[in-house]
């Protein structure tokens, strides 16, 4: 063998060995070409990033194997705790492991939305990101607070596909973790009506701005069916916060409180026993941190609660990034409500 052929053979061996190692330890999980922890010394951000990949991969598998139910099993609880640990790092929005996980969970939702939903009375509830919810029946799907941080957290290509499955969007209030200008634009292009407060996209004449001093009810004839919408003029401090209670074509009634809270509890006066003025609510999506939790549950009297707002990483710091463990603790140890409740991670759904 001449020297040229020898070198070519040696190069082929090196390339083959390197490729095999790369397959064994993907670069998303380790420093390429290295096997020792010392390669992370002085690179704490990379260390946490690769650790997050492992934790989120495991959490993803555990969530898929243990879907939402009224009883949270040990594996599901541990998956929530792994999510809490990762997103309570100082800058999770800059962690590619977190963004990849979120996109992956949204793609799971898209896969399910592409499948037909059977049963005239069926209601499937999807939790996307933060307070973003989809309420789906066999006939149509409505969205509340659909948000991807203008493409920063949920890629526009994914969000555009999600919007392609909805028939109406309701925005509770004018905060960046609840409204999304990209989502609004996708809705306009798709002919999906958008409903909000007077303050939400206030200069956009295509948005239906609705705000009244008391309970206001209207009907909306969507292409796939008629819905009845009850709007309550809530607040988040001085900010308008519409509480939406919607009757779907199959008779199921769903609602979302948004970030309902007014210092001093003034809203609680007119919310007192509001369920007597509303159709019976089947499913109410309510913030995990809502003040006067037990009073709100009693006033709305839903058949099922869905918790939202855990681990919002776009705007909230660690001290206001409510963890799943905190929701589990409060709902089992602090609150006195007897209403069943469901806790979902990003990109999960539950059949009511």
C-alpha positions in Angstrom: 0.0 0.0 0.0 1.5 3.3 -1.0 1.6 6.3 1.4 -1.4 8.0 -0.4 -3.7 5.0 0.0 -2.5 4.6 3.6 -3.5 8.2 4.4 -6.9 7.8 2.7 -7.6 4.7 4.7 -6.6 6.3 7.9 -8.8 9.3 7.2 -11.8 7.0 6.5 -11.3 5.3 9.9 -11.1 8.6 11.7 -14.3 9.9 9.9 -16.1 6.6 10.7 -15.1 6.7 14.3 -16.1 10.4 14.7 -19.5 9.8 13.0 -20.2 6.8 15.3 -19.3 8.9 18.4 -21.5 11.8 17.2 -24.4 9.4 16.9 -23.8 8.1 20.4 -23.6 11.5 22.0 -25.5 14.1 19.9 -24.1 17.6 20.0 -27.4 18.9 21.6 -26.5 16.8 24.6 -22.8 17.2 24.9 -19.8 19.2 23.7 -19.0 17.6 20.3 -16.0 15.3 20.4 -15.5 15.4 24.2 -16.3 12.9 26.9 -15.4 14.7 30.2 -17.2 17.0 32.5 -14.2 19.3 32.5 -15.1 20.4 29.0 -18.0 22.4 30.6 -15.8 24.1 33.1 -16.3 27.9 32.7 -19.2 27.2 30.4 -22.1 27.0 32.9 -24.7 28.2 30.3 -23.9 25.4 28.0 -23.9 22.9 30.9 -27.4 24.0 31.9 -28.5 23.9 28.3 -27.4 20.3 27.7 -28.8 19.3 31.1 -32.1 20.8 30.1 -32.2 18.7 26.9 -32.0 15.5 29.0 -34.6 16.7 31.6 -37.1 17.9 29.0 -36.7 14.8 26.9 -37.5 12.7 29.9 -40.4 15.0 30.9 -41.8 14.8 27.4 -41.8 11.0 27.5 -43.3 10.9 31.0 -46.1 13.3 30.0 -47.0 11.3 26.9 -47.1 8.1 28.9 -49.2 9.7 31.7 -51.7 12.1 30.1 -53.8 14.6 32.0 -56.3 13.2 34.5 -58.1 14.2 37.6 -55.5 12.3 39.6 -51.9 13.3 39.2 -49.7 10.3 39.5 -46.1 10.3 40.8 -44.5 10.1 37.3 -46.5 13.0 36.1 -45.8 15.0 39.2 -42.1 14.5 38.7 -42.4 15.5 35.0 -43.9 18.8 36.2 -41.1 19.3 38.7 -38.5 18.8 35.9 -40.2 21.4 33.9 -40.3 23.8 36.9 -36.5 23.2 37.4 -35.6 24.0 33.8 -37.8 27.1 33.3 -36.8 28.6 36.6 -33.2 29.1 35.4 -32.5 32.8 35.0 -33.0 32.9 31.2 -35.1 30.0 29.9 -36.3 32.0 26.9 -32.7 31.9 25.6 -32.3 28.2 26.1 -32.7 26.3 22.8 -33.7 23.2 24.7 -36.7 25.0 26.1 -37.7 26.4 22.7 -37.3 23.0 21.1 -39.4 21.4 23.8 -42.2 24.0 23.3 -42.2 23.6 19.5 -42.3 19.8 19.9 -45.3 20.0 22.2 -47.1 22.4 19.8 -46.5 19.9 16.9 -48.2 17.2 19.0 -51.2 19.5 19.2 -51.2 20.0 15.5 -51.0 16.3 14.9 -54.1 15.8 17.0 -56.0 18.8 15.5 -55.5 17.1 12.1 -57.5 14.1 13.4 -61.3 14.1 13.4 -63.0 14.5 16.7 -65.9 12.1 17.1 -69.0 12.6 19.2 -71.6 15.3 18.9 -71.2 16.3 22.5 -67.4 15.9 22.6 -65.3 18.7 24.1 -61.5 18.6 23.9 -59.5 21.2 25.9 -55.9 22.0 24.7 -53.4 23.9 26.8 -50.8 25.6 24.6 -48.6 28.2 26.2 -49.4 30.2 29.3 -53.1 31.0 29.1 -53.4 30.0 25.5 -56.3 27.5 25.3 -58.2 25.8 22.5 -61.8 24.5 23.1 -62.7 22.1 20.4 -65.9 20.4 19.5 -66.8 18.2 16.5 -68.1 21.4 14.8 -65.6 24.1 15.6 -62.7 25.3 17.7 -62.3 28.6 19.6 -59.1 30.0 21.1 -58.4 32.2 24.1 -55.2 34.2 24.6 -53.3 32.3 21.9 -49.8 33.5 22.3 -46.3 32.7 21.1 -44.6 36.0 21.9 -44.7 37.2 18.3 -42.7 34.2 17.1 -40.1 34.3 19.8 -41.4 31.3 21.7 -43.6 29.5 19.2 -42.3 29.7 15.7 -44.6 31.6 13.3 -44.8 28.6 11.0 -46.3 26.5 13.8 -48.6 29.3 15.1 -50.0 29.9 11.6 -50.9 26.2 11.3 -52.7 26.4 14.7 -54.6 29.5 13.6 -55.7 27.5 10.6 -57.6 25.2 12.9 -59.5 27.8 14.9 -62.8 29.6 14.2 -62.5 32.5 16.6 -60.0 34.1 18.9 -60.9 35.8 22.3 -58.3 37.9 24.0 -58.8 38.7 27.7 -56.6 41.7 28.1 -53.8 43.9 26.8 -50.7 42.2 28.1 -48.0 40.7 26.0 -48.3 37.2 27.4 -52.0 37.1 26.4 -52.2 39.0 23.1 -49.8 38.4 20.1 -49.7 40.6 17.1 -48.5 37.8 14.8 -51.5 35.7 15.9 -53.8 38.6 15.2 -52.3 39.0 11.7 -52.7 35.3 11.0 -56.3 35.5 12.1 -57.0 38.4 9.8 -55.5 36.7 6.8 -57.4 33.5 7.5 -60.7 35.4 8.1 -60.9 34.3 11.8 -62.7 36.9 13.9 -60.8 38.4 16.9 -62.5 39.7 20.0 -60.9 41.8 22.7 -61.3 44.7 25.1 -61.2 48.3 24.0 -57.5 48.4 24.9 -56.5 45.3 22.9 -55.3 46.2 19.4 -57.3 49.4 19.9 -56.3 50.9 16.6 -57.2 47.8 14.6 -60.7 48.2 13.2 -60.8 44.5 12.2 -60.8 43.5 15.9 -64.2 43.4 17.6 -63.7 45.6 20.7 -66.2 44.7 23.3 -66.5 46.4 26.7 -69.6 47.0 28.9 -70.3 48.0 32.5 -72.2 44.8 33.2 -72.7 41.3 31.8 -73.2 41.6 28.1 -74.4 38.8 25.9 -74.3 38.4 22.1 -74.5 35.7 19.5 -72.0 35.2 16.7 -72.8 33.2 13.6 -69.5 31.5 12.6 -69.2 29.6 9.3 -69.2 26.3 11.2 -71.9 27.1 13.8 -73.4 29.7 16.2 -71.9 30.5 19.5 -73.3 32.6 22.4 -70.8 34.8 24.2 -71.2 36.3 27.7 -68.7 39.0 28.5 -67.9 40.1 32.0 -66.1 43.4 32.5 -63.3 42.3 34.8 -59.9 44.0 35.6 -56.3 43.4 36.2 -55.8 46.4 38.4 -56.6 49.4 36.1 -56.4 47.3 33.0 -59.5 46.0 31.3 -59.8 42.2 31.6 -62.8 40.6 29.8 -63.9 37.3 31.3 -65.4 35.3 28.4 -68.1 32.6 28.9 -69.0 30.9 25.7 -71.7 28.4 24.8 -70.6 26.2 21.9 -72.9 24.8 19.2 -73.1 21.4 21.0 -74.3 23.1 24.2 -71.0 22.9 26.1 -70.2 26.0 28.0 -66.5 27.1 28.5 -64.9 30.1 30.0 -61.6 31.9 30.7 -60.9 34.4 33.4 -57.7 35.9 32.1 -55.7 37.7 34.7 -58.7 38.7 36.8 -57.7 40.6 39.9 -58.6 44.0 41.2 -57.0 45.4 44.4 -59.5 45.7 47.1 -61.8 43.1 45.7 -64.3 45.5 44.1 -65.0 43.1 41.3 -66.0 40.4 43.7 -69.1 42.5 44.6 -70.7 42.1 41.1 -69.1 38.7 40.6 -70.9 37.4 43.6 -72.9 34.3 42.5 -72.5 35.3 38.9 -73.3 31.7 37.9 -76.9 32.5 38.6 -76.9 34.9 35.6 -74.9 32.6 33.4 -75.5 29.2 31.7 -74.0 26.4 33.8 -70.2 26.4 33.0 -68.8 23.1 32.1 -65.1 24.0 31.9 -63.5 27.2 33.3 -59.9 28.1 32.6 -58.6 30.1 35.6 -55.2 31.5 36.5 -53.3 29.5 39.0 -52.3 32.7 40.9 -55.7 34.4 40.9 -56.5 36.2 44.2 -59.6 35.2 46.1 -59.4 31.8 44.4 -62.1 30.1 46.5 -64.5 33.0 46.1 -64.0 33.0 42.3 -64.6 29.3 42.1 -67.8 29.6 44.2 -69.0 32.6 42.2 -68.6 30.9 38.8 -69.4 27.4 40.0 -68.0 25.4 37.1 -68.1 21.6 36.7 -64.3 21.5 36.0 -61.4 23.9 36.5 -58.4 24.0 34.2 -55.3 25.7 35.6 -53.3 28.2 33.5 -50.5 30.7 33.6 -47.8 28.4 35.1 -44.3 29.0 34.0 -44.8 32.1 31.8 -41.2 32.8 30.7 -41.6 35.6 28.2 -42.1 38.5 30.7 -42.2 37.1 34.2 -39.1 36.7 36.4 -38.5 33.8 38.7 -40.4 35.4 41.5 -43.6 35.6 39.4 -43.1 32.5 37.3 -45.6 30.3 39.1 -44.5 26.7 39.3 -46.5 23.6 38.8 -45.5 22.4 42.2 -47.0 25.5 43.6 -50.3 25.0 41.9 -50.4 21.3 43.1 -49.7 22.4 46.6 -52.3 25.2 46.7 -55.0 23.2 45.0 -54.6 20.2 47.4 -53.4 21.9 50.7 -54.7 25.5 50.7 -57.9 26.0 48.7 -61.1 24.6 50.0 -62.8 24.2 46.6 -64.4 20.8 45.9 -64.5 21.4 42.1 -62.4 18.9 40.2 -59.4 20.4 38.5 -57.0 19.5 35.7 -53.3 20.5 35.5 -51.8 20.4 32.0 -48.3 21.1 30.6 -47.7 22.9 27.4 -49.1 21.0 24.4 -51.5 18.7 26.3 -55.2 18.1 26.0 -58.0 16.6 28.0 -61.5 15.3 27.0 -64.3 16.6 29.1 
